[in-house]
Amino acid sequence: MRVTDVASVVDDAHALVTADPEHVAARNFLALVLSEAGRLEQAYACMTESLALDQAQPAIHFGAGVLATQLDRFDAARQHYLAAVRQDSG
């Protein structure tokens, strides 16, 4: 199934975060749909907010690294990737 109305999905994701601002998975979902909508700055901000809530998730660091790379923030991307690898290797 392909979602054609990205704006409504972004609105739904915002509603999830509004309902529970500390729900990390909701913030990650919002970051994903913002990224799909081409709103990379907002997606990166949302991902870093997720990290502020839970820094011990390699997948969040990886996602933040991907977004930082897309935004040409290569130093930040490197730090996120390194954190993801450190955390994943236990």
N, CA, C and O atoms as a printed pandas DataFrame, in Angstrom:
     atom_number atom_name residue_name chain_id  residue_number  x_coord  y_coord  z_coord
0              1         N          MET        A               1    0.845   -1.177    0.000
1              2        CA          MET        A               1    0.000    0.000    0.000
2              3         C          MET        A               1    0.889    1.238    0.000
3              4         O          MET        A               1    1.827    1.327    0.792
4              5         N          ARG        A               2    0.610    2.172   -0.860
5              6        CA          ARG        A               2    1.389    3.398   -0.957
6              7         C          ARG        A               2    0.560    4.552   -0.409
7              8         O          ARG        A               2   -0.602    4.742   -0.769
8              9         N          VAL        A               3    1.197    5.316    0.476
9             10        CA          VAL        A               3    0.521    6.475    1.045
10            11         C          VAL        A               3    0.761    7.654    0.111
11            12         O          VAL        A               3    1.906    8.027   -0.145
12            13         N          THR        A               4   -0.303    8.231   -0.389
13            14        CA          THR        A               4   -0.153    9.351   -1.313
14            15         C          THR        A               4   -0.338   10.694   -0.618
15            16         O          THR        A               4    0.115   11.721   -1.126
16            17         N          ASP        A               5   -0.982   10.698    0.509
17            18        CA          ASP        A               5   -1.216   11.939    1.230
18            19         C          ASP        A               5   -0.259   12.025    2.421
19            20         O          ASP        A               5   -0.631   11.767    3.566
20            21         N          VAL        A               6    0.989   12.397    2.109
21            22        CA          VAL        A               6    2.025   12.452    3.139
22            23         C          VAL        A               6    1.660   13.467    4.213
23            24         O          VAL        A               6    1.964   13.258    5.388
24            25         N          ALA        A               7    1.017   14.556    3.831
25            26        CA          ALA        A               7    0.660   15.591    4.805
26            27         C          ALA        A               7   -0.243   15.031    5.903
27            28         O          ALA        A               7   -0.087   15.390    7.070
28            29         N          SER        A               8   -1.169   14.169    5.551
29            30        CA          SER        A               8   -2.055   13.615    6.577
30            31         C          SER        A               8   -1.289   12.654    7.490
31            32         O          SER        A               8   -1.583   12.565    8.682
32            33         N          VAL        A               9   -0.316   11.943    6.941
33            34        CA          VAL        A               9    0.499   11.048    7.764
34            35         C          VAL        A               9    1.369   11.871    8.717
35            36         O          VAL        A               9    1.536   11.503    9.880
36            37         N          VAL        A              10    1.920   12.981    8.228
37            38        CA          VAL        A              10    2.698   13.882    9.091
38            39         C          VAL        A              10    1.805   14.399   10.212
39            40         O          VAL        A              10    2.226   14.439   11.368
40            41         N          ASP        A              11    0.586   14.791    9.886
41            42        CA          ASP        A              11   -0.351   15.273   10.916
42            43         C          ASP        A              11   -0.635   14.186   11.952
43            44         O          ASP        A              11   -0.679   14.461   13.151
44            45         N          ASP        A              12   -0.825   12.959   11.489
45            46        CA          ASP        A              12   -1.086   11.843   12.410
46            47         C          ASP        A              12    0.127   11.608   13.323
47            48         O          ASP        A              12   -0.026   11.372   14.521
48            49         N          ALA        A              13    1.317   11.675   12.747
49            50        CA          ALA        A              13    2.529   11.466   13.535
50            51         C          ALA        A              13    2.709   12.579   14.559
51            52         O          ALA        A              13    3.097   12.325   15.700
52            53         N          HIS        A              14    2.427   13.809   14.150
53            54        CA          HIS        A              14    2.476   14.936   15.101
54            55         C          HIS        A              14    1.492   14.712   16.250
55            56         O          HIS        A              14    1.804   15.004   17.404
56            57         N          ALA        A              15    0.323   14.201   15.936
57            58        CA          ALA        A              15   -0.689   13.949   16.963
58            59         C          ALA        A              15   -0.195   12.904   17.965
59            60         O          ALA        A              15   -0.449   13.022   19.163
60            61         N          LEU        A              16    0.505   11.889   17.479
61            62        CA          LEU        A              16    1.054   10.873   18.378
62            63         C          LEU        A              16    2.070   11.485   19.344
63            64         O          LEU        A              16    2.067   11.180   20.536
64            65         N          VAL        A              17    2.931   12.345   18.821
65            66        CA          VAL        A              17    3.950   12.985   19.660
66            67         C          VAL        A              17    3.300   13.965   20.634
67            68         O          VAL        A              17    3.720   14.066   21.787
68            69         N          THR        A              18    2.296   14.672   20.182
69            70        CA          THR        A              18    1.583   15.601   21.055
70            71         C          THR        A              18    0.905   14.857   22.208
71            72         O          THR        A              18    0.889   15.333   23.343
72            73         N          ALA        A              19    0.349   13.690   21.901
73            74        CA          ALA        A              19   -0.326   12.900   22.926
74            75         C          ALA        A              19    0.653   12.377   23.979
75            76         O          ALA        A              19    0.303   12.251   25.152
76            77         N          ASP        A              20    1.880   12.075   23.553
77            78        CA          ASP        A              20    2.894   11.564   24.485
78            79         C          ASP        A              20    4.268   12.035   24.028
79            80         O          ASP        A              20    4.960   11.319   23.304
80            81         N          PRO        A              21    4.670   13.239   24.445
81            82        CA          PRO        A              21    5.924   13.838   23.973
82            83         C          PRO        A              21    7.182   13.028   24.291
83            84         O          PRO        A              21    8.224   13.238   23.669
84            85         N          GLU        A              22    7.096   12.112   25.245
85            86        CA          GLU        A              22    8.279   11.330   25.605
86            87         C          GLU        A              22    8.272    9.930   24.985
87            88         O          GLU        A              22    9.092    9.084   25.343
88            89         N          HIS        A              23    7.361    9.695   24.073
89            90        CA          HIS        A              23    7.283    8.400   23.404
90            91         C          HIS        A              23    8.297    8.386   22.260
91            92         O          HIS        A              23    8.086    9.005   21.217
92            93         N          VAL        A              24    9.387    7.676   22.474
93            94        CA          VAL        A              24   10.502    7.690   21.521
94            95         C          VAL        A              24   10.097    7.124   20.166
95            96         O          VAL        A              24   10.467    7.680   19.132
96            97         N          ALA        A              25    9.351    6.040   20.152
97            98        CA          ALA        A              25    8.940    5.446   18.881
98            99         C          ALA        A              25    8.056    6.396   18.076
99           100         O          ALA        A              25    8.161    6.453   16.851
100          101         N          ALA        A              26    7.195    7.136   18.753
101          102        CA          ALA        A              26    6.352    8.119   18.053
102          103         C          ALA        A              26    7.221    9.206   17.432
103          104         O          ALA        A              26    6.975    9.628   16.302
104          105         N          ARG        A              27    8.241    9.665   18.166
105          106        CA          ARG        A              27    9.147   10.682   17.617
106          107         C          ARG        A              27    9.923   10.126   16.418
107          108         O          ARG        A              27   10.134   10.831   15.432
108          109         N          ASN        A              28   10.338    8.880   16.503
109          110        CA          ASN        A              28   11.057    8.278   15.378
110          111         C          ASN        A              28   10.161    8.158   14.151
111          112         O          ASN        A              28   10.597    8.396   13.025
112          113         N          PHE        A              29    8.906    7.788   14.382
113          114        CA          PHE        A              29    7.954    7.714   13.280
114          115         C          PHE        A              29    7.765    9.094   12.657
115          116         O          PHE        A              29    7.741    9.231   11.434
116          117         N          LEU        A              30    7.630   10.115   13.501
117          118        CA          LEU        A              30    7.490   11.474   12.985
118          119         C          LEU        A              30    8.720   11.858   12.169
119          120         O          LEU        A              30    8.586   12.440   11.093
120          121         N          ALA        A              31    9.905   11.545   12.659
121          122        CA          ALA        A              31   11.127   11.854   11.907
122          123         C          ALA        A              31   11.117   11.162   10.546
123          124         O          ALA        A              31   11.503   11.759    9.541
124          125         N          LEU        A              32   10.680    9.913   10.512
125          126        CA          LEU        A              32   10.621    9.173    9.260
126          127         C          LEU        A              32    9.673    9.822    8.255
127          128         O          LEU        A              32   10.027   10.008    7.091
128          129         N          VAL        A              33    8.473   10.164    8.706
129          130        CA          VAL        A              33    7.512   10.741    7.754
130          131         C          VAL        A              33    7.910   12.161    7.353
131          132         O          VAL        A              33    7.652   12.575    6.223
132          133         N          LEU        A              34    8.532   12.906    8.257
133          134        CA          LEU        A              34    9.039   14.226    7.878
134          135         C          LEU        A              34   10.122   14.094    6.813
135          136         O          LEU        A              34   10.177   14.876    5.864
136          137         N          SER        A              35   10.974   13.101    6.984
137          138        CA          SER        A              35   12.015   12.854    5.988
138          139         C          SER        A              35   11.406   12.497    4.635
139          140         O          SER        A              35   11.833   13.006    3.598
140          141         N          GLU        A              36   10.417   11.628    4.656
141          142        CA          GLU        A              36    9.736   11.244    3.411
142          143         C          GLU        A              36    9.067   12.439    2.741
143          144         O          GLU        A              36    8.938   12.489    1.518
144          145         N          ALA        A              37    8.648   13.392    3.554
145          146        CA          ALA        A              37    8.007   14.598    3.021
146          147         C          ALA        A              37    9.037   15.626    2.553
147          148         O          ALA        A              37    8.671   16.695    2.065
148          149         N          GLY        A              38   10.315   15.306    2.699
149          150        CA          GLY        A              38   11.363   16.220    2.271
150          151         C          GLY        A              38   11.693   17.291    3.289
151          152         O          GLY        A              38   12.405   18.247    2.981
152          153         N          ARG        A              39   11.191   17.141    4.476
153          154        CA          ARG        A              39   11.408   18.132    5.531
154          155         C          ARG        A              39   12.558   17.653    6.432
155          156         O          ARG        A              39   12.366   17.310    7.599
156          157         N          LEU        A              40   13.761   17.644    5.837
157          158        CA          LEU        A              40   14.913   17.030    6.473
158          159         C          LEU        A              40   15.358   17.745    7.740
159          160         O          LEU        A              40   15.737   17.094    8.713
160          161         N          GLU        A              41   15.318   19.064    7.743
161          162        CA          GLU        A              41   15.716   19.808    8.952
162          163         C          GLU        A              41   14.823   19.425   10.129
163          164         O          GLU        A              41   15.309   19.172   11.231
164          165         N          GLN        A              42   13.526   19.385    9.887
165          166        CA          GLN        A              42   12.584   19.026   10.944
166          167         C          GLN        A              42   12.762   17.568   11.352
167          168         O          GLN        A              42   12.662   17.232   12.532
168          169         N          ALA        A              43   13.023   16.714   10.386
169          170        CA          ALA        A              43   13.230   15.298   10.687
170          171         C          ALA        A              43   14.461   15.116   11.568
171          172         O          ALA        A              43   14.433   14.347   12.529
172          173         N          TYR        A              44   15.540   15.824   11.242
173          174        CA          TYR        A              44   16.763   15.723   12.035
174          175         C          TYR        A              44   16.525   16.256   13.448
175          176         O          TYR        A              44   16.977   15.654   14.423
176          177         N          ALA        A              45   15.830   17.363   13.558
177          178        CA          ALA        A              45   15.515   17.916   14.888
178          179         C          ALA        A              45   14.708   16.914   15.701
179          180         O          ALA        A              45   14.960   16.729   16.892
180          181         N          CYS        A              46   13.753   16.277   15.069
181          182        CA          CYS        A              46   12.927   15.283   15.756
182          183         C          CYS        A              46   13.768   14.088   16.193
183          184         O          CYS        A              46   13.581   13.563   17.291
184          185         N          MET        A              47   14.680   13.663   15.350
185          186        CA          MET        A              47   15.539   12.532   15.684
186          187         C          MET        A              47   16.465   12.880   16.849
187          188         O          MET        A              47   16.705   12.044   17.720
188          189         N          THR        A              48   16.982   14.098   16.869
189          190        CA          THR        A              48   17.848   14.480   17.988
190          191         C          THR        A              48   17.039   14.620   19.280
191          192         O          THR        A              48   17.569   14.394   20.368
192          193         N          GLU        A              49   15.768   14.989   19.168
193          194        CA          GLU        A              49   14.897   14.994   20.347
194          195         C          GLU        A              49   14.698   13.569   20.864
195          196         O          GLU        A              49   14.636   13.346   22.073
196          197         N          SER        A              50   14.600   12.617   19.954
197          198        CA          SER        A              50   14.513   11.216   20.363
198          199         C          SER        A              50   15.766   10.804   21.122
199          200         O          SER        A              50   15.687   10.100   22.128
200          201         N          LEU        A              51   16.909   11.242   20.640
201          202        CA          LEU        A              51   18.169   10.916   21.313
202          203         C          LEU        A              51   18.250   11.553   22.691
203          204         O          LEU        A              51   18.835   10.979   23.609
204          205         N          ALA        A              52   17.671   12.725   22.838
205          206        CA          ALA        A              52   17.661   13.364   24.160
206          207         C          ALA        A              52   16.854   12.533   25.150
207          208         O          ALA        A              52   17.130   12.546   26.350
208          209         N          LEU        A              53   15.863   11.815   24.648
209          210        CA          LEU        A              53   15.033   10.965   25.498
210          211         C          LEU        A              53   15.658    9.594   25.737
211          212         O          LEU        A              53   15.487    9.002   26.803
212          213         N          ASP        A              54   16.381    9.096   24.740
213          214        CA          ASP        A              54   16.961    7.748   24.850
214          215         C          ASP        A              54   18.204    7.655   23.972
215          216         O          ASP        A              54   18.109    7.388   22.774
216          217         N          GLN        A              55   19.363    7.877   24.572
217          218        CA          GLN        A              55   20.616    7.862   23.815
218          219         C          GLN        A              55   21.165    6.460   23.595
219          220         O          GLN        A              55   22.145    6.288   22.871
220          221         N          ALA        A              56   20.555    5.471   24.203
221          222        CA          ALA        A              56   21.092    4.110   24.161
222          223         C          ALA        A              56   20.505    3.262   23.036
223          224         O          ALA        A              56   20.481    2.035   23.137
224          225         N          GLN        A              57   20.039    3.890   21.984
225          226        CA          GLN        A              57   19.438    3.160   20.872
226          227         C          GLN        A              57   20.282    3.330   19.610
227          228         O          GLN        A              57   20.262    4.401   19.004
228          229         N          PRO        A              58   21.024    2.295   19.200
229          230        CA          PRO        A              58   21.853    2.416   17.998
230          231         C          PRO        A              58   21.054    2.810   16.758
231          232         O          PRO        A              58   21.551    3.558   15.916
232          233         N          ALA        A              59   19.829    2.317   16.637
233          234        CA          ALA        A              59   19.025    2.627   15.450
234          235         C          ALA        A              59   18.696    4.117   15.363
235          236         O          ALA        A              59   18.621    4.675   14.268
236          237         N          ILE        A              60   18.502    4.753   16.504
237          238        CA          ILE        A              60   18.218    6.195   16.489
238          239         C          ILE        A              60   19.462    6.959   16.061
239          240         O          ILE        A              60   19.377    7.902   15.274
240          241         N          HIS        A              61   20.622    6.550   16.579
241          242        CA          HIS        A              61   21.864    7.195   16.152
242          243         C          HIS        A              61   22.087    6.991   14.657
243          244         O          HIS        A              61   22.507    7.914   13.960
244          245         N          PHE        A              62   21.810    5.790   14.165
245          246        CA          PHE        A              62   21.980    5.533   12.741
246          247         C          PHE        A              62   21.050    6.425   11.917
247          248         O          PHE        A              62   21.473    7.025   10.929
248          249         N          GLY        A              63   19.791    6.509   12.325
249          250        CA          GLY        A              63   18.840    7.371   11.612
250          251         C          GLY        A              63   19.267    8.827   11.632
251          252         O          GLY        A              63   19.154    9.528   10.626
252          253         N          ALA        A              64   19.758    9.281   12.777
253          254        CA          ALA        A              64   20.252   10.656   12.869
254          255         C          ALA        A              64   21.462   10.847   11.961
255          256         O          ALA        A              64   21.630   11.906   11.356
256          257         N          GLY        A              65   22.304    9.821   11.869
257          258        CA          GLY        A              65   23.454    9.892   10.971
258          259         C          GLY        A              65   23.040   10.005    9.514
259          260         O          GLY        A              65   23.625   10.777    8.754
260          261         N          VAL        A              66   22.041    9.242    9.129
261          262        CA          VAL        A              66   21.537    9.307    7.750
262          263         C          VAL        A              66   21.011   10.708    7.452
263          264         O          VAL        A              66   21.328   11.288    6.413
264          265         N          LEU        A              67   20.215   11.244    8.358
265          266        CA          LEU        A              67   19.658   12.583    8.143
266          267         C          LEU        A              67   20.758   13.637    8.131
267          268         O          LEU        A              67   20.727   14.544    7.300
268          269         N          ALA        A              68   21.728   13.537    9.034
269          270        CA          ALA        A              68   22.835   14.495    9.055
270          271         C          ALA        A              68   23.617   14.426    7.750
271          272         O          ALA        A              68   24.047   15.459    7.235
272          273         N          THR        A              69   23.808   13.230    7.209
273          274        CA          THR        A              69   24.491   13.074    5.927
274          275         C          THR        A              69   23.709   13.767    4.818
275          276         O          THR        A              69   24.290   14.471    3.993
276          277         N          GLN        A              70   22.398   13.570    4.797
277          278        CA          GLN        A              70   21.562   14.200    3.770
278          279         C          GLN        A              70   21.601   15.721    3.874
279          280         O          GLN        A              70   21.399   16.426    2.885
280          281         N          LEU        A              71   21.862   16.218    5.082
281          282        CA          LEU        A              71   21.934   17.667    5.302
282          283         C          LEU        A              71   23.366   18.195    5.175
283          284         O          LEU        A              71   23.632   19.356    5.485
284          285         N          ASP        A              72   24.278   17.347    4.723
285          286        CA          ASP        A              72   25.699   17.701    4.574
286          287         C          ASP        A              72   26.349   18.102    5.885
287          288         O          ASP        A              72   27.264   18.925    5.907
288          289         N          ARG        A              73   25.881   17.527    6.962
289          290        CA          ARG        A              73   26.477   17.743    8.290
290          291         C          ARG        A              73   27.332   16.517    8.616
291          292         O          ARG        A              73   26.974   15.692    9.455
292          293         N          PHE        A              74   28.447   16.426    7.941
293          294        CA          PHE        A              74   29.226   15.205    7.966
294          295         C          PHE        A              74   29.896   14.935    9.311
295          296         O          PHE        A              74   30.040   13.775    9.698
296          297         N          ASP        A              75   30.306   15.971   10.024
297          298        CA          ASP        A              75   30.886   15.751   11.351
298          299         C          ASP        A              75   29.843   15.169   12.306
299          300         O          ASP        A              75   30.129   14.233   13.053
300          301         N          ALA        A              76   28.645   15.725   12.275
301          302        CA          ALA        A              76   27.569   15.207   13.120
302          303         C          ALA        A              76   27.213   13.781   12.704
303          304         O          ALA        A              76   26.996   12.919   13.555
304          305         N          ALA        A              77   27.154   13.534   11.398
305          306        CA          ALA        A              77   26.835   12.196   10.907
306          307         C          ALA        A              77   27.856   11.182   11.411
307          308         O          ALA        A              77   27.495   10.096   11.866
308          309         N          ARG        A              78   29.123   11.546   11.326
309          310        CA          ARG        A              78   30.186   10.654   11.797
310          311         C          ARG        A              78   29.998   10.319   13.274
311          312         O          ARG        A              78   30.140    9.162   13.669
312          313         N          GLN        A              79   29.681   11.319   14.090
313          314        CA          GLN        A              79   29.478   11.086   15.515
314          315         C          GLN        A              79   28.291   10.157   15.769
315          316         O          GLN        A              79   28.350    9.288   16.638
316          317         N          HIS        A              80   27.230   10.345   15.017
317          318        CA          HIS        A              80   26.057    9.467   15.172
318          319         C          HIS        A              80   26.387    8.037   14.753
319          320         O          HIS        A              80   26.008    7.090   15.442
320          321         N          TYR        A              81   27.089    7.869   13.629
321          322        CA          TYR        A              81   27.442    6.525   13.174
322          323         C          TYR        A              81   28.360    5.834   14.181
323          324         O          TYR        A              81   28.183    4.654   14.485
324          325         N          LEU        A              82   29.346    6.580   14.697
325          326        CA          LEU        A              82   30.250    6.004   15.692
326          327         C          LEU        A              82   29.497    5.586   16.953
327          328         O          LEU        A              82   29.755    4.518   17.509
328          329         N          ALA        A              83   28.573    6.423   17.400
329          330        CA          ALA        A              83   27.768    6.074   18.575
330          331         C          ALA        A              83   26.940    4.819   18.303
331          332         O          ALA        A              83   26.812    3.958   19.173
332          333         N          ALA        A              84   26.383    4.717   17.106
333          334        CA          ALA        A              84   25.581    3.532   16.763
334          335         C          ALA        A              84   26.431    2.270   16.806
335          336         O          ALA        A              84   25.998    1.244   17.329
336          337         N          VAL        A              85   27.632    2.344   16.262
337          338        CA          VAL        A              85   28.509    1.172   16.242
338          339         C          VAL        A              85   28.955    0.807   17.647
339          340         O          VAL        A              85   28.957   -0.368   18.014
340          341         N          ARG        A              86   29.336    1.816   18.444
341          342        CA          ARG        A              86   29.750    1.549   19.833
342          343         C          ARG        A              86   28.637    0.867   20.613
343          344         O          ARG        A              86   28.876   -0.104   21.331
344          345         N          GLN        A              87   27.426    1.376   20.471
345          346        CA          GLN        A              87   26.316    0.822   21.235
346          347         C          GLN        A              87   25.919   -0.569   20.721
347          348         O          GLN        A              87   25.536   -1.437   21.506
348          349         N          ASP        A              88   26.010   -0.770   19.439
349          350        CA          ASP        A              88   25.601   -2.034   18.864
350          351         C          ASP        A              88   26.593   -3.152   19.179
351          352         O          ASP        A              88   26.218   -4.323   19.244
352          353         N          SER        A              89   27.867   -2.783   19.377
353          354        CA          SER        A              89   28.868   -3.815   19.639
354          355         C          SER        A              89   28.984   -4.126   21.122
355          356         O          SER        A              89   29.799   -4.953   21.533
356          357         N          GLY        A              90   28.163   -3.457   21.921
357          358        CA          GLY        A              90   27.967   -3.750   23.313
358          359         C          GLY        A              90   29.100   -3.511   24.214
359          360         O          GLY        A              90   28.990   -3.743   25.418
